[in-house]
Amino acid sequence: MEEKKKILLVGDDLKNIFALKLTLRSRGFACVCAQDTREAVSRLRSGEKESGLLLMDMMMPEMDGYEAMTRIKEDKQISDIPIAADDVDRLLRVVHEHFNTSTD
């Protein structure tokens, strides 16, 4: 059985993160969620490194996406994980548009 590709979703808008998670899971991705960037960085450092992609909301309290990306890219242990970061509403729209127009 093929292992699912894992995505770490980061955002404080729980309803949009939930919708994003449902959409991605329906397309065969495994999803792990973090409610803020500090939790995401901690998860990456403690074993969520196997995530193949980090989808992150840029606008969050405490540590925003810009600061989180800087910290991740400076940390040799986790610096190679790809990051897609934007407003969570826009991330949700892009994922929905991609999967609704995808031919595969």
Rosetta constraint file for C-alpha pairs under 8 A:
AtomPair CA 4 CA 28 HARMONIC 6.33 0.50
AtomPair CA 4 CA 29 HARMONIC 5.43 0.50
AtomPair CA 4 CA 30 HARMONIC 5.69 0.50
AtomPair CA 5 CA 28 HARMONIC 7.56 0.50
AtomPair CA 5 CA 29 HARMONIC 5.15 0.50
AtomPair CA 5 CA 30 HARMONIC 5.87 0.50
AtomPair CA 5 CA 51 HARMONIC 7.34 0.50
AtomPair CA 5 CA 52 HARMONIC 6.41 0.50
AtomPair CA 6 CA 29 HARMONIC 5.86 0.50
AtomPair CA 6 CA 30 HARMONIC 4.56 0.50
AtomPair CA 6 CA 31 HARMONIC 5.55 0.50
AtomPair CA 6 CA 32 HARMONIC 7.34 0.50
AtomPair CA 6 CA 50 HARMONIC 7.17 0.50
AtomPair CA 6 CA 51 HARMONIC 4.73 0.50
AtomPair CA 6 CA 52 HARMONIC 5.59 0.50
AtomPair CA 6 CA 53 HARMONIC 7.06 0.50
AtomPair CA 7 CA 29 HARMONIC 6.98 0.50
AtomPair CA 7 CA 30 HARMONIC 6.25 0.50
AtomPair CA 7 CA 31 HARMONIC 4.89 0.50
AtomPair CA 7 CA 32 HARMONIC 6.29 0.50
AtomPair CA 7 CA 51 HARMONIC 5.30 0.50
AtomPair CA 7 CA 52 HARMONIC 5.85 0.50
AtomPair CA 7 CA 53 HARMONIC 4.97 0.50
AtomPair CA 7 CA 54 HARMONIC 5.88 0.50
AtomPair CA 7 CA 55 HARMONIC 7.12 0.50
AtomPair CA 8 CA 31 HARMONIC 5.86 0.50
AtomPair CA 8 CA 32 HARMONIC 4.85 0.50
AtomPair CA 8 CA 33 HARMONIC 5.67 0.50
AtomPair CA 8 CA 34 HARMONIC 7.33 0.50
AtomPair CA 8 CA 40 HARMONIC 7.68 0.50
AtomPair CA 8 CA 48 HARMONIC 7.90 0.50
AtomPair CA 8 CA 51 HARMONIC 6.14 0.50
AtomPair CA 8 CA 52 HARMONIC 7.98 0.50
AtomPair CA 8 CA 53 HARMONIC 6.32 0.50
AtomPair CA 8 CA 54 HARMONIC 4.84 0.50
AtomPair CA 8 CA 55 HARMONIC 6.21 0.50
AtomPair CA 9 CA 17 HARMONIC 6.98 0.50
AtomPair CA 9 CA 21 HARMONIC 7.63 0.50
AtomPair CA 9 CA 31 HARMONIC 6.85 0.50
AtomPair CA 9 CA 32 HARMONIC 6.12 0.50
AtomPair CA 9 CA 33 HARMONIC 4.71 0.50
AtomPair CA 9 CA 34 HARMONIC 6.21 0.50
AtomPair CA 9 CA 54 HARMONIC 6.11 0.50
AtomPair CA 9 CA 55 HARMONIC 4.95 0.50
AtomPair CA 9 CA 56 HARMONIC 6.00 0.50
AtomPair CA 10 CA 17 HARMONIC 7.52 0.50
AtomPair CA 10 CA 33 HARMONIC 5.87 0.50
AtomPair CA 10 CA 34 HARMONIC 4.83 0.50
AtomPair CA 10 CA 35 HARMONIC 5.72 0.50
AtomPair CA 10 CA 36 HARMONIC 6.00 0.50
AtomPair CA 10 CA 37 HARMONIC 6.59 0.50
AtomPair CA 10 CA 40 HARMONIC 6.59 0.50
AtomPair CA 10 CA 54 HARMONIC 7.49 0.50
AtomPair CA 10 CA 55 HARMONIC 6.17 0.50
AtomPair CA 10 CA 56 HARMONIC 4.60 0.50
AtomPair CA 10 CA 57 HARMONIC 6.07 0.50
AtomPair CA 11 CA 17 HARMONIC 6.36 0.50
AtomPair CA 11 CA 33 HARMONIC 7.97 0.50
AtomPair CA 11 CA 34 HARMONIC 6.64 0.50
AtomPair CA 11 CA 35 HARMONIC 5.09 0.50
AtomPair CA 11 CA 36 HARMONIC 5.74 0.50
AtomPair CA 11 CA 37 HARMONIC 7.71 0.50
AtomPair CA 11 CA 56 HARMONIC 6.19 0.50
AtomPair CA 11 CA 57 HARMONIC 5.09 0.50
AtomPair CA 11 CA 60 HARMONIC 7.17 0.50
AtomPair CA 11 CA 88 HARMONIC 6.92 0.50
AtomPair CA 12 CA 17 HARMONIC 7.80 0.50
AtomPair CA 12 CA 35 HARMONIC 4.89 0.50
AtomPair CA 12 CA 36 HARMONIC 6.04 0.50
AtomPair CA 12 CA 57 HARMONIC 7.84 0.50
AtomPair CA 12 CA 60 HARMONIC 6.63 0.50
AtomPair CA 13 CA 17 HARMONIC 6.24 0.50
AtomPair CA 13 CA 35 HARMONIC 7.98 0.50
AtomPair CA 13 CA 88 HARMONIC 7.66 0.50
AtomPair CA 14 CA 18 HARMONIC 5.90 0.50
AtomPair CA 14 CA 35 HARMONIC 7.68 0.50
AtomPair CA 15 CA 19 HARMONIC 6.22 0.50
AtomPair CA 16 CA 20 HARMONIC 6.04 0.50
AtomPair CA 16 CA 88 HARMONIC 6.87 0.50
AtomPair CA 16 CA 89 HARMONIC 6.83 0.50
AtomPair CA 16 CA 92 HARMONIC 7.06 0.50
AtomPair CA 17 CA 21 HARMONIC 6.01 0.50
AtomPair CA 17 CA 33 HARMONIC 7.83 0.50
AtomPair CA 17 CA 88 HARMONIC 7.49 0.50
AtomPair CA 18 CA 22 HARMONIC 6.19 0.50
AtomPair CA 19 CA 23 HARMONIC 6.21 0.50
AtomPair CA 19 CA 92 HARMONIC 7.56 0.50
AtomPair CA 20 CA 24 HARMONIC 6.18 0.50
AtomPair CA 20 CA 92 HARMONIC 5.65 0.50
AtomPair CA 20 CA 95 HARMONIC 7.61 0.50
AtomPair CA 21 CA 25 HARMONIC 5.96 0.50
AtomPair CA 21 CA 31 HARMONIC 6.21 0.50
AtomPair CA 22 CA 26 HARMONIC 6.08 0.50
AtomPair CA 23 CA 27 HARMONIC 6.65 0.50
AtomPair CA 23 CA 95 HARMONIC 7.77 0.50
AtomPair CA 23 CA 96 HARMONIC 7.31 0.50
AtomPair CA 24 CA 28 HARMONIC 6.61 0.50
AtomPair CA 24 CA 29 HARMONIC 5.44 0.50
AtomPair CA 24 CA 30 HARMONIC 7.54 0.50
AtomPair CA 24 CA 31 HARMONIC 7.46 0.50
AtomPair CA 24 CA 95 HARMONIC 7.98 0.50
AtomPair CA 25 CA 29 HARMONIC 4.79 0.50
AtomPair CA 25 CA 30 HARMONIC 5.91 0.50
AtomPair CA 25 CA 31 HARMONIC 6.88 0.50
AtomPair CA 34 CA 39 HARMONIC 5.74 0.50
AtomPair CA 34 CA 40 HARMONIC 5.43 0.50
AtomPair CA 35 CA 39 HARMONIC 6.83 0.50
AtomPair CA 35 CA 40 HARMONIC 7.75 0.50
AtomPair CA 36 CA 40 HARMONIC 6.41 0.50
AtomPair CA 36 CA 60 HARMONIC 6.92 0.50
AtomPair CA 36 CA 61 HARMONIC 7.83 0.50
AtomPair CA 36 CA 63 HARMONIC 7.75 0.50
AtomPair CA 37 CA 41 HARMONIC 6.14 0.50
AtomPair CA 37 CA 60 HARMONIC 7.78 0.50
AtomPair CA 37 CA 63 HARMONIC 6.15 0.50
AtomPair CA 37 CA 64 HARMONIC 6.95 0.50
AtomPair CA 37 CA 65 HARMONIC 6.91 0.50
AtomPair CA 37 CA 68 HARMONIC 6.05 0.50
AtomPair CA 38 CA 42 HARMONIC 6.16 0.50
AtomPair CA 38 CA 63 HARMONIC 6.88 0.50
AtomPair CA 38 CA 68 HARMONIC 7.58 0.50
AtomPair CA 39 CA 43 HARMONIC 6.02 0.50
AtomPair CA 40 CA 44 HARMONIC 6.14 0.50
AtomPair CA 41 CA 45 HARMONIC 6.20 0.50
AtomPair CA 41 CA 68 HARMONIC 7.38 0.50
AtomPair CA 41 CA 72 HARMONIC 6.93 0.50
AtomPair CA 42 CA 46 HARMONIC 6.11 0.50
AtomPair CA 43 CA 47 HARMONIC 6.24 0.50
AtomPair CA 43 CA 48 HARMONIC 5.33 0.50
AtomPair CA 43 CA 49 HARMONIC 7.76 0.50
AtomPair CA 44 CA 48 HARMONIC 4.51 0.50
AtomPair CA 44 CA 49 HARMONIC 4.87 0.50
AtomPair CA 44 CA 78 HARMONIC 6.57 0.50
AtomPair CA 45 CA 49 HARMONIC 6.77 0.50
AtomPair CA 45 CA 77 HARMONIC 7.01 0.50
AtomPair CA 45 CA 78 HARMONIC 6.65 0.50
AtomPair CA 49 CA 78 HARMONIC 6.64 0.50
AtomPair CA 49 CA 81 HARMONIC 7.63 0.50
AtomPair CA 51 CA 81 HARMONIC 7.54 0.50
AtomPair CA 52 CA 81 HARMONIC 6.51 0.50
AtomPair CA 52 CA 82 HARMONIC 7.02 0.50
AtomPair CA 53 CA 81 HARMONIC 6.13 0.50
AtomPair CA 53 CA 82 HARMONIC 5.15 0.50
AtomPair CA 53 CA 83 HARMONIC 5.96 0.50
AtomPair CA 53 CA 84 HARMONIC 7.54 0.50
AtomPair CA 54 CA 81 HARMONIC 7.04 0.50
AtomPair CA 54 CA 82 HARMONIC 6.21 0.50
AtomPair CA 54 CA 83 HARMONIC 4.72 0.50
AtomPair CA 54 CA 84 HARMONIC 6.19 0.50
AtomPair CA 54 CA 85 HARMONIC 7.96 0.50
AtomPair CA 55 CA 83 HARMONIC 6.04 0.50
AtomPair CA 55 CA 84 HARMONIC 4.93 0.50
AtomPair CA 55 CA 85 HARMONIC 5.78 0.50
AtomPair CA 55 CA 91 HARMONIC 7.89 0.50
AtomPair CA 56 CA 65 HARMONIC 6.86 0.50
AtomPair CA 56 CA 83 HARMONIC 7.30 0.50
AtomPair CA 56 CA 84 HARMONIC 6.27 0.50
AtomPair CA 56 CA 85 HARMONIC 4.62 0.50
AtomPair CA 56 CA 86 HARMONIC 6.60 0.50
AtomPair CA 56 CA 88 HARMONIC 7.21 0.50
AtomPair CA 57 CA 65 HARMONIC 6.46 0.50
AtomPair CA 57 CA 85 HARMONIC 5.71 0.50
AtomPair CA 57 CA 86 HARMONIC 5.33 0.50
AtomPair CA 57 CA 87 HARMONIC 5.11 0.50
AtomPair CA 57 CA 88 HARMONIC 4.84 0.50
AtomPair CA 57 CA 91 HARMONIC 7.98 0.50
AtomPair CA 58 CA 64 HARMONIC 5.73 0.50
AtomPair CA 58 CA 65 HARMONIC 4.06 0.50
AtomPair CA 58 CA 66 HARMONIC 6.72 0.50
AtomPair CA 58 CA 85 HARMONIC 5.88 0.50
AtomPair CA 58 CA 86 HARMONIC 5.19 0.50
AtomPair CA 58 CA 87 HARMONIC 5.67 0.50
AtomPair CA 58 CA 88 HARMONIC 7.59 0.50
AtomPair CA 59 CA 64 HARMONIC 5.59 0.50
AtomPair CA 59 CA 65 HARMONIC 6.42 0.50
AtomPair CA 59 CA 86 HARMONIC 7.99 0.50
AtomPair CA 59 CA 87 HARMONIC 6.57 0.50
AtomPair CA 60 CA 64 HARMONIC 4.99 0.50
AtomPair CA 60 CA 65 HARMONIC 7.09 0.50
AtomPair CA 63 CA 67 HARMONIC 6.14 0.50
AtomPair CA 63 CA 68 HARMONIC 6.50 0.50
AtomPair CA 64 CA 68 HARMONIC 6.30 0.50
AtomPair CA 65 CA 69 HARMONIC 5.98 0.50
AtomPair CA 65 CA 85 HARMONIC 7.06 0.50
AtomPair CA 66 CA 70 HARMONIC 6.31 0.50
AtomPair CA 67 CA 71 HARMONIC 6.25 0.50
AtomPair CA 68 CA 72 HARMONIC 6.07 0.50
AtomPair CA 69 CA 73 HARMONIC 6.03 0.50
AtomPair CA 69 CA 83 HARMONIC 7.78 0.50
AtomPair CA 70 CA 74 HARMONIC 6.14 0.50
AtomPair CA 71 CA 75 HARMONIC 6.25 0.50
AtomPair CA 72 CA 78 HARMONIC 6.11 0.50
AtomPair CA 72 CA 79 HARMONIC 5.33 0.50
AtomPair CA 73 CA 78 HARMONIC 7.23 0.50
AtomPair CA 73 CA 79 HARMONIC 4.32 0.50
AtomPair CA 73 CA 80 HARMONIC 7.37 0.50
AtomPair CA 74 CA 79 HARMONIC 6.39 0.50
AtomPair CA 75 CA 79 HARMONIC 5.43 0.50
AtomPair CA 76 CA 80 HARMONIC 7.76 0.50
AtomPair CA 85 CA 91 HARMONIC 7.76 0.50
AtomPair CA 86 CA 90 HARMONIC 6.65 0.50
AtomPair CA 86 CA 91 HARMONIC 6.28 0.50
AtomPair CA 87 CA 91 HARMONIC 6.32 0.50
AtomPair CA 88 CA 92 HARMONIC 6.13 0.50
AtomPair CA 89 CA 93 HARMONIC 6.29 0.50
AtomPair CA 90 CA 94 HARMONIC 6.09 0.50
AtomPair CA 91 CA 95 HARMONIC 6.18 0.50
AtomPair CA 92 CA 96 HARMONIC 6.16 0.50
AtomPair CA 93 CA 97 HARMONIC 6.00 0.50
AtomPair CA 94 CA 98 HARMONIC 6.01 0.50
AtomPair CA 95 CA 99 HARMONIC 6.21 0.50
AtomPair CA 96 CA 100 HARMONIC 5.92 0.50
AtomPair CA 97 CA 101 HARMONIC 6.12 0.50
AtomPair CA 98 CA 102 HARMONIC 5.76 0.50
